[in-house]
Every structure is written in structure tokens, then in C-alpha cells.
Amino acid sequence: MRASLSFTLPEEKEEHEHAVKAQHYYVALGEFDDHLRRKLKYEELPEEVRVIYEQIREEFRNIINSWDIKL
């Protein structure tokens, strides 16, 4: 099976860039999620800071999941 994308350049330059850099976006999202996980798992944080990190990670994961992105 093969799939290909076609863009009319220069009109669809931005869409083309998004498609070409999709793997970079995916990796960056994964690295950010891992950064939050490491903060919560390995750092001694004051309870109020920990709660904020937990809320941020939960919301981040909710957004990622709503777009059907599996990290």
C-alpha cells in the first residue's frame, strides 16, 4: 500500500511544511509529556507545585487524546 500527498506550491506552502514536519511535531509532543512525567516522578516538588504539574499534564494528555494522537 502506498499513500501520497500533493500540494500546490507556493499557495499551500504552510500545509506542505506541516506535513513534512509531522514527525518533528510528534517527537516534540512526546518530549514535553516525558518532561512533565520526569518532573512528577523524580523531583521533590512542593505539594502546590506538584498539583499544578499534574493538572498541566492531565490537560495536555486530554488535548492530545482528543486529537487521537497516541504518544
C-alpha positions in Angstrom: 0.0 0.0 0.0 1.2 3.5 -0.8 -0.1 6.9 0.0 1.0 10.2 -1.3 0.2 13.8 -0.5 0.0 16.5 -3.1 0.4 20.3 -2.6 0.0 23.2 -4.9 3.1 25.4 -4.1 3.5 28.1 -3.2 -0.2 28.5 -2.3 -0.1 25.5 0.1 3.4 26.1 1.5 2.2 26.1 5.1 0.3 22.9 4.7 3.3 21.3 3.0 5.6 22.3 5.9 3.2 20.9 8.4 3.1 17.5 6.6 6.9 17.4 6.1 7.5 18.2 9.8 4.8 16.0 11.2 7.3 13.6 12.8 9.1 16.6 14.5 5.8 17.7 16.0 5.1 14.2 17.2 8.5 13.9 18.8 8.2 17.3 20.4 4.9 16.4 22.0 6.3 13.2 23.3 9.3 15.0 24.8 7.1 17.6 26.5 4.9 14.8 28.0 8.1 13.0 29.2 9.4 16.2 30.7 6.2 16.6 32.8 6.4 12.9 33.8 10.0 13.2 35.0 9.2 16.3 37.0 6.4 14.5 38.8 8.3 11.2 39.2 11.8 12.3 40.2 11.8 15.8 41.6 10.8 16.8 45.1 8.2 19.5 44.5 6.1 21.4 47.0 2.6 20.0 47.0 1.0 23.0 45.4 3.6 22.9 42.6 3.0 19.1 42.2 -0.7 19.7 41.8 -0.2 22.3 39.1 2.2 19.9 37.2 -0.4 17.1 37.5 -3.1 19.4 36.2 -1.0 20.6 33.3 -0.1 17.0 32.3 -3.7 15.9 32.6 -4.9 18.7 30.4 -2.0 18.1 27.9 -2.9 14.4 27.7 -6.6 15.3 27.3 -5.8 17.6 24.4 -3.5 15.0 22.7 -6.1 12.3 23.1 -8.9 14.5 21.7 -6.9 14.7 18.5 -6.4 10.9 18.5 -2.6 11.2 19.0 -1.0 8.2 20.7 2.2 9.0 22.5 
